[in-house]
Amino acid sequence: MASSTTTLPQTMKRLLQVSRDSTEIICTTAPLPVPTHPEDVLVRVHAAAPCAGELLWARFTDAIPADKELVPCQDLAGTVVTAPASNPGGFAPGDRVYCRIHATRPGAARDYALPRASELAKIPPSLGWIEAAATPLSALTAWQALFVQGTLDARAIKGDAAARKENAKIRVLVTGAGGGVGSWAVQLAALAGAKAVVAVCGRDKGEAVRALGATEVVDYTQTSIEEWVAAGPAGREVDLVVEMIGGKTLAGSWAAVKEGGALISIHTPPEYGKPEGMTKQLSKALWFIVEPLGSNLAEIGELIEAGRVRPTVDSVWEFADFKKAFERVDSGHAKGKVIIKVSDEA
């Protein structure tokens, strides 16, 4: 186990959800986590990012182990303190890293965390701690929704002519386009050469999503997706929907997607929002949970460093203001990611 020569403290600050049945969070102290898995990497956390709804996960899904230490914020940016002598990414003490920790394990709202080497990637040199912490969940979810679960071909980003030719036939609609995941989906779909990128968002986010690559904007506060499509179905229906809102927006997504198209949701299984009487058959209609793959994050990091994509930060909060940070996330009005500063270096 390679380790830093820095003397570690005996205890650390951390945030803790008081129970699976409560969304209350408290600030406590605890011993530093101890690596127990062959891929465990001890990281000093500088910044972390909460996720909308994460305080409900343990209550509503059996995927969260009953014995999980309920530390929130699965996204982190930090510095490697100790790492296995041999690990997939060759991580070593002192490396600047970021990642999404799998939701089944404690998160990063603490001074030290234990991501696994397979989840980690090195932070692009051009990114600071705040922007780095804003990247993993949102970027990975968008990447996998478009290129792994969806029908766009990621090879087009690197110039593959055949992939670009196929992507140029695909119209993409992104709901929640002004949010953390949505802003990444818009950028990546545009970068991959989609025929059109339709962004569904509020009026105050329209200019921002156009700057990210949206070719069309639907202001849902003025026009529903159904109304927008009905005004010209032949030219407005899309081949791929990336949906992250649920409810009426999911129902509208069914109206927007073509017969035989794909509807990829990160919020609710698509069938739950299928309007009554809808007979449309899709090639794909699925809900998925992001995989925290460092290999995907490394590819995204190359694009960031090349200046081709960028994270979007809504706001930055001191650790002591963690309750305000979670309130901002759960408001549904964040324009990008909400970040909590964990160390003084962030």
RAQUIJO-V789690 format. One line per field, one symbol per residue. ss: DSSP state (H for helix, E for strand, - for the rest). A space follows every 50 residues. Layout:
# RAQUIJO-V789690
ss: ???
This chain:
# RAQUIJO-V789690
ss: -EE-------EEEEEEE-------EEEEEEE--------EEEEEEEEEE- ---HHHHHHH--------------EEEEEEEEE------------EEEEE ---------E-EEEEEHHHEEE------HHHHH--HHHHHHHHHHHHH-- ---HHHHH--HHHHHHH---EEEE-----HHHHHHHHHHHH----EEEEE E-HHHHHHHHHH---EEEE-----HHHHHH--HHHH-EEEEEE---HHHH HHHHHHEEEEEEEEE----HHHH----------EEEE------HHHHHHH HHHHH-------EEEEE-HHHHHHHHHHHH------EEEEE-----
